Structures are given as structure tokens and as C-alpha cells.
Amino acid sequence: MRRSLYAILFLLITLSLALIILQWFSYTGNTEQKVMVDNNTQLNESIQLVRKDNALVVTQSYNGLVQPTYELSIPSVIEQEQIFCETENGKQCEIIYNDNDITLMNGNEQHIIFTYQISIDSSLHSFLMENWSINLHSQQLKNTRLEIIEDHSPRGTWVTGASLQKYISKENIDFYAWEYSYMDSPPIFWTNKQLDSKEVEEIIYYVNEGNQVEKINAPSLARVPSSSPLTIVNIPGEDLVITPSLIIHDKDDVNFIEEGYIDKVLFESFSYDENDEWILQVLKSILLNRSVGDEFSNRLSEEMFTQLSGQALDEFIEIIFTYENKKLSSELLDRSLSAIDLGKTTFFSANTNQRNQTSSLYFVDERNFFINSKEIVNRPVIFRNGQLLFPLEDVLRQAGYKVSFFSDQETIYIEKGQDIWRFYLNKNYFIYNEEEWGLLSKPMEQIDHSVYIYETWLTDLFAVLVEKDEQTIDLTY
């Protein structure tokens, strides 16, 4: 009997320990999975190119991998059969090719190394490589260091669309090192000429050795937000090449280069629906500081030039580029324009479906609006032309004025007691008790089928007191 009790007790203890162990493995397994999903470790990429006769030998390594699998993009200049992949410990990686999908089966490895070759024609006096490296698709932040070792004779000059960190030239070898973030395969240009470089207004220029740098008079080139400076190579006899980070030209037309560069940057930075191509034209016009689109997009850009300062336009562009690799839409543009601290706007959305006329650009002041301590919720205060505007009818009727509109709101009658005012929306004068008074500017505007009066004219003509703080706007009589 006692042996049976001991046996039962032993069995219960064994089962309890087994359950505890299973729970522990389950817990640790879930914890590791959670860490793997949530880990935002920095992904560091290192690429070294060594020139060997008719080929570039590439060693490309990634450190900080956290996913068990990664999708790869392999450009056509790399032969898949020649790619060798291994881990830091020398273990061969597994790459699965399935039609157009290429997957790296990474497992738990944090560090992998690719080696491969890129064929080049050594007889050329220059060449350009774009989309030349393996791209590992990841949501992690990525920093890259690119090194090129040149021991080929005759040695020339290597240029990339990235920030040069180090250049060492010895008797038998040249060493280059660049660093960049978030960019995949920056363009690489080689020429057999010796070039001099100079940075001017955040643009790096390369010219033939001994020549003077001729700065391109194109302010928009420096206005495009970028994590790396733009590089411009000016060599006689070279074909025009325009990429978002590198321009090669032979004294071509500056406007052509400028517009081509903006087109390239916008096209590669954003996606958009076919019907929204006008958005690119508006953004291009703002970057160039001149209207260059069709009639519709030009009306929008001209309205923005009229209503916004250069600083506000620059802020708008900077905000837009925080949405890089996203789809452009009128809603996204409204959200970006509303973020420059002038108020909320629906300018782009309001104009999306109407091509024959343009809705005015204005910003809704989101402070609480009161007239004689009574809150007004239906008609907001707006900001336009650098001033506040108030809904004319709501304000004056609250103060005991009679307001009448004629000729589709083009003529406005305002009465109070024996006093009568007559205003014309499109004229810089008004009539007060049959006497004409000239004005330096129009006191009112029709916006979205409602008439608004500027703060200055509201206080001067109708003796309204306007009090403002961070939360409220209060009108009193």
C-alpha cells in the first residue's frame, strides 16, 4: 500500500515538473517571438568593391538581422549562380528562388555575407552603374558604408550619389569610403580622368582636375530634402545623366537639368494614382518656385505662391518628404499643409473634383470663437492673406446690423439705424450714407459661398473689439 502511495506521489511530482517545464518553454518561446517582431535594431550594411580587370568583386554584409526570412531583390547585372552567401561562422545561407520571388532563409542568424561579381568593360573611358547591389527588404533603419578599392591601371576617379567620408590615394592603390542611410544602390560613376571636387551650398561638384567649379544657378536643387548631399559631375563629352542623388552633365541647359532632376526625385520618391498626376506638377512648381504644370495645377500653385511665404512653402515640402515611399493624395497634401501651424485646410481636397475654377486657399483657425460671449460653431474664423477673416453676416447681425446681399453676393447692404453702408466685393471702395470712400484693399472676400471680412476692416469700420489668446477669439461691441 505504502509503495503504491509513493508511486502515485512520484508520478504526480513528475507530471507537475513536466507541466512547469512546458510552461517555461512556452513562455520563453513567446518572449523570443515577441522580441523578434518588436525589435527595431539598427541594420548595418557594409559593401566593398574591389576592381579586378573586367570585374568588380563585391563583398556585401548585413549585421543586425532580426527576421527569420527576408525578401531579396537581385539586379540583372548580378548572375544568381555566382552569388555566394554565408553566415559569420562560415555556414552557407539558404536562398530560395520561386519565380520572381527570392527569399533568404535567415533563421536566427544576425550577420550574413554575400559575395558576387559585376562584369565591366575595361575599354570604356567611363561608366555608370545604377541598381547594382543586392537589396534586402526590411523595415529596420539601415545605415550603409560603401568602400571601393582601385588598384587598376590607369586609375581614374570614382563618384557616387552619397557622402564621401574618406579618400586615400597611394602609389599603387586608391581607397574610397562613403556612408549613407535608407538608400539602396546609390549610382556609381567611374571615369578615367582625374577630377577635383568642391562643396558649394550643400552640393558637391566634380570637374576635371585643375578646372574651376561652375556652380549651377538652380536654387531648387538644394531645396529637395535629402539625407545625402546632391553630387554634380561636369565633364565635357559625357552624356546627361539625372538621378535623385547624382547628376552628370556637359554644360546642358540649366532649366532642363533642374526640371529633369525634380521629376526624377518626385517619381522615385512617391507613388500616385493616374488621376492625381497634377499633384506632382504642383510639388514640382513649388520646388522650382515657378509654375510649370498644366492650367489646373498652375492655378493651384499660383494660389499657394500668393498666400504662403517662402518659409511656409519650404516647411510644406519638408513635411511632404516625410511621407517618402507613400502614395500621394489630396488628403495627404491637406494634412501636410495643415501641419505648418497656420490652421487646418482642405484646399487640395476642395479642388480635386473641379477643374474650371479654383477654391481659395485659407486655413481654419481652430480656436473657440465667441461673439459677445456667445460661441459661434457653424462659421469658423479663417486665416488668409496673412490676416484673420470673420464671417460677415454672423458677426454684424449679432451686433444688431441688418445685412442684405444682391447680385449673387457681389453687392452688400449693411444698415443700422440711420446709417447705410454699401460694399462691392470686387471694388476697392464703399459707400457710406451716399458718400464714396476709397480703400487701399478689399475689405471682404467671398469664400466657399460665404462673405468674410478682414479683421482690420471689421475693427476700423464697425468698431468691433477683437480679443485673442491661445484658446479663444472673442468679439465684443
Residue pairs with C-beta under 8 A, 6 or more apart in sequence:
36 66
36 67
36 68
39 66
40 140
40 141
41 64
41 66
41 140
42 64
42 140
42 141
42 142
42 143
43 62
43 63
43 64
43 65
43 138
43 140
43 141
43 142
43 143
44 62
44 63
44 64
44 142
44 143
44 144
44 145
45 60
45 61
45 62
45 63
45 136
45 142
45 143
45 144
45 145
46 59
46 60
46 61
46 63
46 144
46 145
46 147
47 58
47 59
47 60
47 61
47 133
47 144
47 145
47 146
47 147
48 58
48 59
48 60
48 146
48 147
48 148
48 149
49 56
49 57
49 58
49 118
49 146
49 147
49 148
49 149
49 188
50 56
50 57
50 59
50 148
50 149
50 151
51 57
51 120
51 148
51 149
51 150
51 151
51 152
52 152
53 122
53 152
54 119
54 120
54 121
54 122
55 117
55 118
55 119
55 120
56 117
56 118
56 120
57 115
57 117
58 114
58 115
58 116
58 117
58 118
58 133
59 113
59 114
59 115
60 113
60 114
60 115
60 116
60 133
60 134
61 111
61 112
61 113
61 114
62 111
62 112
62 136
63 110
63 111
64 110
64 111
64 140
65 106
65 109
65 110
65 111
65 112
66 110
66 140
67 106
67 138
68 105
68 106
68 107
68 108
69 103
69 104
69 105
69 106
70 103
70 104
70 106
70 136
70 137
70 138
71 101
71 102
71 103
71 104
71 136
71 137
72 95
72 102
72 103
72 104
72 134
72 135
72 136
72 137
73 102
73 134
73 135
73 137
74 80
74 83
74 102
74 134
74 135
75 131
75 132
75 133
75 134
75 185
77 118
77 119
77 129
77 131
77 132
78 116
78 117
78 118
78 132
78 134
79 116
79 117
80 97
82 116
82 117
83 95
83 114
83 115
83 116
83 134
84 92
84 114
84 115
84 116
85 92
85 93
85 95
85 104
85 112
85 113
85 114
85 115
86 92
86 93
86 112
86 113
87 93
87 109
87 111
87 112
87 113
88 109
88 110
88 111
88 112
88 113
91 109
93 104
93 105
93 106
93 109
93 112
94 104
94 105
95 102
95 103
95 104
95 105
96 102
96 103
96 105
104 112
104 136
106 112
114 134
116 134
118 129
118 132
120 127
121 127
122 152
125 191
125 192
125 193
126 156
126 189
126 190
126 191
126 192
126 193
126 235
126 238
127 189
127 190
128 187
128 188
128 189
128 190
128 241
128 248
129 187
129 188
129 189
130 185
130 187
130 243
131 185
132 185
132 188
133 184
133 185
135 184
135 185
141 181
141 182
142 181
142 182
143 179
143 180
143 181
144 179
144 180
144 181
144 183
145 165
145 177
145 178
145 179
146 160
146 162
146 177
146 178
146 179
146 180
146 186
147 175
147 176
147 177
147 178
148 158
148 174
148 175
148 176
148 188
149 173
149 174
149 175
150 156
150 158
150 173
150 174
150 175
150 176
151 172
151 173
151 174
154 192
155 174
156 190
156 191
156 192
156 193
156 194
157 190
157 191
157 193
157 194
157 195
157 206
158 174
158 176
158 188
158 189
158 190
159 188
159 189
159 190
159 191
159 195
159 206
159 231
159 233
159 246
160 178
160 186
160 187
160 188
160 189
160 231
160 245
160 246
161 183
161 186
161 187
161 228
161 230
161 231
161 243
161 244
161 245
161 246
162 178
162 179
162 180
162 183
162 186
162 228
162 231
162 245
163 178
163 179
163 180
163 228
163 229
164 176
164 177
164 178
164 197
164 204
165 177
165 178
165 179
166 175
166 176
166 177
167 174
167 175
167 176
167 177
168 174
168 175
169 175
178 186
180 186
180 227
180 228
181 227
181 228
182 227
183 227
183 228
183 245
186 228
186 245
186 246
187 241
187 243
187 245
187 246
189 233
189 241
189 246
189 248
191 233
191 235
191 238
193 208
193 209
193 235
194 208
194 209
195 206
195 207
195 208
195 209
195 233
195 235
196 206
196 207
196 208
196 209
196 210
196 211
196 213
197 204
197 205
197 206
198 204
198 205
198 213
199 205
199 229
200 213
200 215
201 215
201 222
202 222
202 229
202 230
203 215
203 216
203 221
203 222
203 229
203 230
203 231
203 232
204 229
204 230
204 231
204 232
205 213
205 214
205 215
205 231
205 232
205 233
205 234
206 231
206 232
206 233
206 234
206 235
207 213
207 214
207 233
207 234
207 235
208 235
208 236
214 234
214 251
216 232
216 254
216 257
216 258
217 254
218 254
218 255
218 257
218 258
219 289
220 258
220 261
220 262
220 287
220 288
220 289
221 230
221 232
221 258
221 261
222 230
223 287
223 314
223 317
224 230
224 244
224 261
224 262
224 265
224 287
224 317
224 321
225 317
225 318
225 321
226 244
226 245
228 245
230 245
230 246
230 247
231 245
231 246
231 247
232 246
232 247
232 248
232 249
233 246
233 247
233 248
233 249
234 249
234 250
234 251
235 248
235 250
236 250
236 251
237 250
238 248
238 249
238 250
239 248
239 250
240 248
240 249
240 250
240 252
240 257
240 260
241 247
241 248
241 249
242 257
242 260
242 261
242 264
243 264
244 261
244 264
244 265
244 268
244 269
247 257
247 261
249 257
258 288
259 284
259 288
259 292
262 284
262 287
262 288
263 280
263 284
266 280
266 283
266 284
267 280
269 321
269 324
269 325
270 280
270 323
270 324
270 325
270 326
270 327
270 328
271 325
271 326
271 327
271 328
272 279
272 280
272 327
272 328
272 329
273 327
273 329
276 328
276 329
276 330
278 293
278 294
278 296
278 297
278 300
279 328
279 329
279 330
279 333
279 348
280 328
281 292
281 293
281 294
281 297
281 298
281 301
282 293
282 297
282 300
282 301
282 304
282 333
283 317
283 320
283 328
284 292
284 293
285 291
285 292
285 293
285 297
285 298
285 301
286 301
286 304
286 313
286 316
286 317
287 317
289 305
289 310
291 297
291 298
291 301
291 302
291 305
292 298
293 301
296 355
299 358
300 347
300 348
300 351
300 358
303 347
303 358
303 360
303 361
304 313
304 361
305 313
306 361
307 361
307 362
307 384
307 385
308 316
308 361
312 340
312 342
315 340
316 336
316 337
316 340
319 336
319 339
319 340
320 332
320 333
320 336
323 332
323 336
326 332
330 348
330 349
330 351
330 352
331 348
331 349
333 347
333 348
334 345
334 346
334 347
334 348
334 349
337 345
337 347
337 348
338 344
338 345
338 363
342 363
342 383
343 363
343 364
343 365
343 366
343 382
343 383
344 363
344 364
344 366
345 361
345 362
345 363
345 364
347 359
347 360
347 361
347 362
350 359
350 448
351 358
351 359
359 448
360 384
360 445
360 447
360 448
361 384
362 382
362 383
362 384
362 389
362 447
363 382
363 383
363 384
364 380
364 381
364 382
364 383
365 380
365 381
365 382
365 383
365 388
365 473
366 380
367 381
367 468
367 470
367 471
367 472
367 473
368 375
368 471
368 472
368 473
369 375
369 376
369 377
369 380
369 381
369 472
369 473
370 376
370 472
370 473
370 474
370 475
371 394
371 395
371 398
371 399
371 474
371 475
371 476
372 398
372 399
372 475
372 476
372 477
373 474
373 476
374 398
376 391
376 394
378 394
379 391
379 394
379 450
380 391
381 388
381 389
381 390
381 391
381 473
382 388
382 389
382 447
382 452
383 389
384 445
384 447
384 452
385 454
387 454
387 455
387 456
388 454
388 455
388 466
388 473
389 445
389 447
389 452
389 453
389 454
389 455
390 452
390 453
390 455
390 458
390 475
391 450
391 451
391 452
392 403
392 412
392 444
392 450
392 451
392 452
392 453
393 403
393 450
393 451
395 453
395 458
395 464
395 475
396 403
396 414
396 462
397 403
398 475
399 416
399 462
399 464
399 477
400 416
401 414
401 415
401 416
401 462
402 413
402 414
402 415
402 416
403 412
403 413
403 414
404 412
404 413
404 414
404 415
405 411
405 412
405 413
405 451
406 412
406 413
409 425
409 446
409 449
409 451
410 424
410 425
410 426
411 422
411 423
411 424
411 425
412 421
412 422
412 423
412 424
412 425
412 444
412 451
413 420
413 421
413 422
414 420
414 421
414 422
414 423
415 421
418 433
419 432
419 433
420 432
420 433
420 434
421 430
421 431
421 432
421 461
422 430
422 431
422 432
423 430
423 443
423 444
424 430
425 442
425 444
425 445
425 446
425 451
426 442
427 442
428 438
428 439
428 440
428 441
428 442
429 436
429 437
429 438
429 439
430 436
430 437
430 439
430 443
431 437
439 457
441 454
443 453
443 454
443 457
443 461
444 451
444 452
444 453
444 454
444 457
445 451
445 452
445 454
446 452
455 466
458 464
458 466
459 465
459 466
463 477
464 475
464 476
464 477
465 475
465 476
465 477
466 473
466 474
466 475
467 473
467 474
467 475
467 476
468 474
